[in-house]
Amino acid sequence: MPTALIIGASRGIGRELARQYRADGWRVIATARKQQDLDELGQLGAEAHALDVTHADASAALGLTLDGETIDSAWLVAGLYGPRDDGFPTQDDFDSVMHTNVLAAMRLLPIVAPQVAAAQGKLGVLSSRMGSIGARNSTIGSLYRASKAALNSVLRDTALTFGPQGATCVAFHPGWVQTDMGGASAAMNVEDSVRDLRATLASITPDANGTFLNHDGDPIPW
Ligand SMILES: NC(=O)c1ccc[n+]([C@@H]2O[C@H](COP(=O)([O-])OP(=O)(O)OC[C@H]3O[C@@H](n4cnc5c(N)ncnc54)[C@H](OP(=O)(O)O)[C@@H]3O)[C@@H](O)[C@H]2O)c1
């Protein structure tokens, strides 16, 4: 039975990843930060672990939990959009968005990637097309855009380090998806986005290591 790890599985894309992998008979290790979400993940048949990705000690503890595991597919999903206006950013807004989307990845990817490499597996991070500098044609959401551009840099470093050890590491845009973050008028439902993300991750080969892909597998410029 293959194993999937989903970091940030309380709702939205992460919850649907957990649901679909379980429905396909995978073993699922999933994290969330609230007890009710952990209970619901348990009811899905996932092994649920408490993790706020901004807490360094809890991130290190995940490393102990995963010690000796091999992970076929790992997803770093937890993310924060932050302020909906693009005025003068507060220190708190900057810290919340950057700590959740960037600092957490810098801590967690080196913890998770060795377990993925041990399985010759795949690792996907939920970035966003909004983080692309090459495809940029709007400034809306500038703090979120900066955080996802920085996340892409972290993913490239992870790919350079762990790709040669056997982990295929990719940044994904999931589409504009109907979740709490994407809103009800988003273009895609979460089931379709996650079906595409899973299929694309399953189909890529090691030569995709260090790339930035749309949910359907089309490349996105950095
Ligand atoms: N939806 C879209 O259109 C879209 C587009 C491009 C990229 N993305 C990216 O896709 C990912 C998932 O998005 P979504 O639409 O599913 O968002 P969502 O519905 O807003 O869910 C966000 C998830 O991140 C978790 N999270 C946030 N801060 C956390 C923290 N400090 N520790 C642990 N978990 C934390 C949330 O947990 P809690 O429930 O505990 O808050 C929740 O599970 C994000 O990285 C997002 O940037 C989404």
The ligand as a MOL file (V3000), in Angstrom:
LIG
                    3D

  0  0  0     0  0            999 V3000
M  V30 BEGIN CTAB
M  V30 COUNTS 48 52 0 0 0
M  V30 BEGIN ATOM
M  V30 1 N -7.7190 27.9210 -3.8190 0
M  V30 2 C -7.0200 28.4530 -4.7930 0
M  V30 3 O -7.5750 29.0040 -5.7680 0
M  V30 4 C -5.5120 28.3770 -4.7810 0
M  V30 5 C -4.8310 28.8910 -5.8930 0
M  V30 6 C -3.4350 28.8190 -5.9150 0
M  V30 7 C -2.7600 28.2540 -4.8590 0
M  V30 8 N -3.4430 27.7740 -3.7840 0 CHG=1
M  V30 9 C -2.6490 27.2070 -2.6830 0
M  V30 10 O -3.1170 25.9080 -2.3670 0
M  V30 11 C -2.9310 25.6480 -0.9630 0
M  V30 12 C -4.2460 25.1910 -0.3540 0
M  V30 13 O -5.1930 26.2170 -0.5850 0
M  V30 14 P -6.7480 26.0840 -0.2590 0
M  V30 15 O -7.4290 26.7900 -1.3440 0
M  V30 16 O -7.0830 24.6910 0.0950 0 CHG=-1
M  V30 17 O -6.7980 27.0370 1.0390 0
M  V30 18 P -7.7600 27.0560 2.3140 0
M  V30 19 O -9.0600 26.4210 2.0250 0
M  V30 20 O -7.7170 28.4810 2.7820 0
M  V30 21 O -6.9680 26.1200 3.3430 0
M  V30 22 C -5.7270 26.5390 3.8450 0
M  V30 23 C -5.1050 25.3760 4.5630 0
M  V30 24 O -3.8300 25.7860 5.0810 0
M  V30 25 C -3.8160 25.4580 6.4700 0
M  V30 26 N -2.9480 26.3460 7.2270 0
M  V30 27 C -2.8560 27.6860 7.1520 0
M  V30 28 N -1.9730 28.1370 8.0650 0
M  V30 29 C -1.5100 27.0360 8.7260 0
M  V30 30 C -0.6050 26.8360 9.7770 0
M  V30 31 N 0.0590 27.8730 10.3620 0
M  V30 32 N -0.3460 25.5810 10.1870 0
M  V30 33 C -0.9850 24.5370 9.6240 0
M  V30 34 N -1.8770 24.6500 8.6220 0
M  V30 35 C -2.1300 25.8920 8.1890 0
M  V30 36 C -5.2590 25.6250 6.9180 0
M  V30 37 O -5.4580 25.0300 8.1720 0
M  V30 38 P -6.5510 25.6150 9.2400 0
M  V30 39 O -7.8880 25.0380 8.8210 0
M  V30 40 O -6.0750 25.1240 10.5520 0
M  V30 41 O -6.5570 27.1050 9.1250 0
M  V30 42 C -5.9510 24.9080 5.7490 0
M  V30 43 O -5.8430 23.5080 5.8730 0
M  V30 44 C -2.3840 26.9290 -0.3580 0
M  V30 45 O -0.9820 26.8290 -0.2130 0
M  V30 46 C -2.7560 27.9790 -1.3890 0
M  V30 47 O -1.8620 29.0850 -1.3520 0
M  V30 48 C -4.8010 27.8200 -3.7150 0
M  V30 END ATOM
M  V30 BEGIN BOND
M  V30 1 1 1 2
M  V30 2 2 2 3
M  V30 3 1 2 4
M  V30 4 1 4 5
M  V30 5 2 4 48
M  V30 6 2 5 6
M  V30 7 1 6 7
M  V30 8 2 7 8
M  V30 9 1 8 9
M  V30 10 1 8 48
M  V30 11 1 9 10
M  V30 12 1 9 46
M  V30 13 1 10 11
M  V30 14 1 11 12
M  V30 15 1 11 44
M  V30 16 1 12 13
M  V30 17 1 13 14
M  V30 18 2 14 15
M  V30 19 1 14 16
M  V30 20 1 14 17
M  V30 21 1 17 18
M  V30 22 2 18 19
M  V30 23 1 18 20
M  V30 24 1 18 21
M  V30 25 1 21 22
M  V30 26 1 22 23
M  V30 27 1 23 24
M  V30 28 1 23 42
M  V30 29 1 24 25
M  V30 30 1 25 26
M  V30 31 1 25 36
M  V30 32 1 26 27
M  V30 33 1 26 35
M  V30 34 2 27 28
M  V30 35 1 28 29
M  V30 36 1 29 30
M  V30 37 2 29 35
M  V30 38 1 30 31
M  V30 39 2 30 32
M  V30 40 1 32 33
M  V30 41 2 33 34
M  V30 42 1 34 35
M  V30 43 1 36 37
M  V30 44 1 36 42
M  V30 45 1 37 38
M  V30 46 2 38 39
M  V30 47 1 38 40
M  V30 48 1 38 41
M  V30 49 1 42 43
M  V30 50 1 44 45
M  V30 51 1 44 46
M  V30 52 1 46 47
M  V30 END BOND
M  V30 END CTAB
M  END
